[in-house]
């Protein structure tokens, strides 16, 4: 699967997206060659082509559709009523017990100029975020013919530059419908590894994740503080999991874990999913080149401005796509993380008892207890405890953090479940 990811195709996707002139959310929707309408129809057609060439038919085939959300003027970046249209491809899971679980890979296809309300001038948006959109499109093509236990969703969002509009609409609708979204991998500005200083970071991609869940209730926040679980939100466990998978697969680009929800003064579509209570993370290059973001194409005082395809590195972008692809493959084929994980605090003791509910997938082969020092950012050790729902370890629960994960017969492991405190 990883070998099927094409650097040439990824770069060409970016070039083709830039060819629409502008993809501003309020730009032309009727033209066949320019504006956001032409861009979204092209993205949809490319995804549909991938579905038709996959060889899968019937209920197991990937489907592609527009996901439309009507947005009223807000007096800020939306000056007139507009339909914000996401392009969504859904690859159904093949295991009945896992198919309801959904894992997303996202990138926004809209672009903007220096003036966020200028919807007519050229706005290339090659790296921000033609690069992320290209990752979504290429992974839809590569995965369309593969059978995965859980469902994978490939979504190119619109309206990000005007206020995360497409992602907010989709996430809110998903929450209202009770959709079981277990993880969102958002790719935004992932194609240019060169820093303004000239340094090149081709071996890394930043991975941002929230600590305290944005959607947590006051009661849940109180419990997290009591457990010292501020760094163990589902989004944070998702980020650790992606980094572990990239290391297991020995990928050429490795995630650099950043333990904050996003960069200062910036935001992304993963934030919209966090707000709706879903685990979501953001991929972004190590050092951003701000002269190449949200800038009209021009030269001033010998300085070049503009987000052009020339600055997108196809090989690096393929490396980022492989991180996403490997993570999706593991997430979708692994069992569910153990539910109702709890650390037993009924009595004072120098050992630790953990209990959990079994994961529902029929191929579950067992469970592992993970632990790390309280000052460590990542899980440091694991113990296989077999196919049970209780484990007792000769270690103090006061001195380390514990978690649980399930594994199946093929060796796929779930993300970690951070346990709550309970008396039984």
C-alpha positions, 0 to 999 in steps of 0.5 A: 500500500505504501509503495502505491503512493505516488509523489508524481501524482501528489505533486500533479494534484497540487498543480491541477488545483492551482490551475483553477485560479482561485478556490476562495469559498465565495468565488465562482461556482458556475465556471468549468475552469475557474473558482471553487465550484470547478475545483470541487467538481474536479476533486469529486470526479478524481475520487469517483475515478479512483472508486471505479478503478478499484474493482470493488462494487456493490455495498463494499465500494467507495462512494463519493458525494457532496456534503453541503452546508448553507452559511448565512452572512456573519459580518466578518468573512462571509459577506453573502449567503453561501453553500459551503460544499465538502467533497466526501468519499466513504470506504465502508468497513467490511467487519460488521462489528467494526464498520460503524467506527469511522476514521477520517483523513481531511484537508481543505481545498479552499484558498485565500489571498492577502485580503480574506474577502477577495474572492476574484483574484488569483489565489494559488493555495498550493501548500495551504492547502492544496497539499493536504487536499492532494493527500486526501485524494491520493489516499482515497485512490490507494485505499479504494480497493482495499478491505478494511475492518472499519470505515474510512472517510476521505474529506476535502473541506471548504470554508476553512479560511473563512472560519472552518465552515465546512468542517464545523458543519460536517462535525456538528451534523455527525454529532447530531446523528450519533456518528462514531468518529474515532479519529480525524487526521487533518492535513493542513500545510504539509508539502513544503519542508523548507524553512525560511532560514533555508533549513530543510526538514524532510524527515519530520512532520509536526503533529498537534493534539489537544490535551484537555478535551475542548468538549469536556464537561466541567465534571469531566475536567475535574475528573481528569485533573484528579487523575492527572490525565491532562495529557491523555485525551483521546486526541493525545492518544491518537497522536501517540498512536500515529507516532508509534505506527510510523516508528513500527513501519520505519517510515521516512517521515516521522511525526514530531509530537507537539502537545498543544492543540495548534499553533499560536494565532492559528487554527484548523479543521481538526479544531472543529471536530474537537469542539464536537467531541471527536478525537482529531489531530493536525499535521503541519510542516516543521517550520512554516514560510509565512511569505507563502501563506495567505499572500498575493503573488508578488515581489516586494523589495526583492522578497517573493510572496505567494503560495506556489506549486514550485515550493511543494516537494512531491517526495516529501508530500508522499512521505507525509501521505504514507504516515497518514496511510499507515495510521489509517490502515492500523486504526481501521484494522485494529480492534476497538480500544478497550471500553470502560477502562478503570484503575481500581482504587478501593484500597491502599496498595503498592500493586495495581489492578486494572479492569475493562470491558472486552472489545467487540471484534471477533478477532481480538486475541488479547490485551496489553497493559501500557505504562510510562513514567509520569514525566514521559510524553510517550508509552514506554513499556507494555505487558501482554496479559492475554485475553482477559478483562482484569490484570494485576501488576506489581507496580504502584499506580501512584508512580506511573501512568497506565493504559490498556490496548487490544490486539487482534490475531494479525497483530494490529493494536488499538489506540490506548485507553486511559483508565478512570479511577473506580472502586470496582 
